């Protein structure tokens, strides 16, 4: 019998971030009402699938996004630190209000190597940990499907790795909307195909996102409630 397994990398839903800061790994950032609606929609989208494991980043927004899917399948959602957001030295700054803030002289040394990148977690490290998380999920859901809830940059960098592309990229071209799903299909341990889909795409026009990428969401700025 063919051993088919699918690992879905899901980005969390909209985040309650009224000051529009780059929150990164900071604790205390939960889903908005719309974000919870996105999470519920994901649970519905996976309802007719064979989900055997739900695994999330330890950050609140990811745990809350995975909860409706876990409940639908009577699963205990697990956390995996390897799915956490990428580290970033600009955390806490409202970077979307004015890009001029990033030209502050104190930040100049951070731009030494954009291909690493020098302002945050190395892309190679992101790929290594995300690959490990996918392998663990593949074992946990063998013959079925696993839902892994993570964050935009780790998902996008892993996808570029799978596609054989350099991890350095233009954030405006990321195809990884809020509550989107990037699915990787395996035969045994061999990756055979992947695809991207937006189960709750109809909600994106109402949403605010720090990095909308190619999605329909608005760019989140401080003081703006989406």
N, C-alpha and C positions, 0 to 999 in steps of 0.2 A: 504494500500500500504506500502511495506517495506521501511523504512527510511534509505537509504544507503548513507553514506558520506565518502569521502576519504580525508585525510590530508597528503600532501606530504611534508616531511622535506628535503629541498634541500640545499646542501652545495654550497657556492659561487664558481666561477671559479678561474682560475689562477691569482695570484696577482703580480703586478709590484713591486718587492722588490729586487732591484739590490744589496743591501748590505747584504741581507740574515739575517736580524734581526728578532727576534720574535716580530712581530708588535702588536699582541693582539688587544687592544681597541684603539690604537693610530689612529688619523685621518690622512687622506691624502693618504691612500693606495688604489689605483684603480686597475681595471683589466688590464691585458696585452692584446695585440692583440689576443693572443690565448684564454685568458679568455673571451674576448668578443665573440669570435667564439663559445666557450662553452655555453655562455648565449644564443646565437642565436639558437644553437642546442637544448637547453632545450625548447625554445619556439616552435620549430618544434615538439619535442617529445610530448608536451602537446596539440598539435593542434587539435587532434580528441577527446579530453576529454571535460568534462563539468566543466571547471574551472570557479568558481564564485567569487573567491577572491585571490589576490596576496598580501602577507604580508611579509615584510622583516625586518631584523635587520637594525638599523639606520646607520650602517657603510657603507662607500661608495661601497666597493666591493660587498656587499650583495644587495644594492639598484640597482647597475648596472647589477647584475645577474638576478634579477627579472624583469627588464624593458621589455625585448623582449616578455616574456610571457604575461605581463600585456597589452602590446600594441596589441598583437595578439587577445586578447579577449576584447579589448576596455575598459579595466579596469584602474582605478586609483590605482596604487600600494600604499598600506598603510605601515607604519612602526610601529613596536611593539618593545619597548625597551627590552622586555622579551626575545627576540631572539638574543640579542647581544652576542659577544664573551665572554668567561669566563675571569675574571680578573686574572692576573698573574704577580707576582713580578719580573719575569725575562724579562719583556718587554724591548725592546731596545738592547738586547744582541744577538750577532750572535752565538747562541748556537750550531749550527751544524758545525761550523768551528773546534771546539775542545771542547770535553766534559770536559776537564780539567778545563775550565773556571768556571764550576759549582762547583768546589771543592775549590774555593776561600773561605777562612775562614769567610768572611762576610756573606756568604750564608748558612753556616752550620746550624744556628738556623731555617732556612726555612724547613729543612728536619725532623723536630721534629715529625710530624704525616703525613705520606704519604697517609693515608686512609681518611684524611679530604678533601683536602690536605692542609698542612700548608703553602705552597708557593703560594696559589691562592684562588679563590672563592671556598667555600665548595661545594662538589658534591650535598649535600642535597638541597642547595640553587638553584643550576642549575636545578635540577629535578623539584623543586617547580615552578620556573618561566617558564620553558619549558612546563610543564603540563598546566599551566594557559594559555599560548599562544595557545596551541593545543585546549583547550576547547573553547577559544574565536573564533578560526578559524572554529571549528566544528559548532558553532552557525551561523557564518557568511556565511557558504557555505552549510547549511543544505540541504541534498538531492543531492548535487553535489560534487565538489572537490575544495580544497584550496591548494595553493602553498605557502609554508612558506620558505623563504631563510634565513638560519642561518650559523653556523660555525661548524667545525668538532667536537670539544670537547662537546659542548652542545648537538648536535645531537646524538653523540655516548653514552654519559652518559644517555640521555633519553631512548635510545634504550635498554641499559643494564637494566635500571629500568623496562621497559616494559617486558623484558625477565626474570625478577626476579633474576638478577645477581648483585653482589656487584659492586658499581660504580668504585672502584679502579681497575686499569687495566694497561697493557703494551701498550704504545702508538704505538708500532710497529705492534700491532695486530688489530688496529682500521680498520674496514671495512667501510670507509667513504671517498671515493675519491673526488677530486675536481669535482664539478658539478654533484655529485651523488645524487640519490633520495632514501629516505627511506619512504615508503608509509604505512600509518596506515588506515585501513578500519574499519568503525564503522557501526553497526546497531543500530539506535537510538543513545544513548550515550555509548553503550557497544562496546569496542574494540574487533573485531572478528578475525582479521588477520593483518599481516604486511609483507612487503617484501622489498628487497634492489635491486636497479638496477642502471646501469651506461649508461644513454642515449648517452653520448658522449665519451664512453670508448676508442674509436679509437684515441682520441686526447691526452690521458694521457701519452703516451710514449714520447711526445714532451714537456711535462710540468715539471716544477719544483715545489716542494711542501715542506713546512717546516716540515710537518709530513706526509709522503706518506702512512703510515700504510701498508695495504695489496695491495695497488694500484700499477700500472705500472709506476707512475711518479718517477722522480729522486728526491733525497734529495737536497733541495736548500741550497747553501752555499754562502758566500759573494763573490762578484766579478764574479759570474757565471751567465751568462744570459741563461735561459733555451731555 
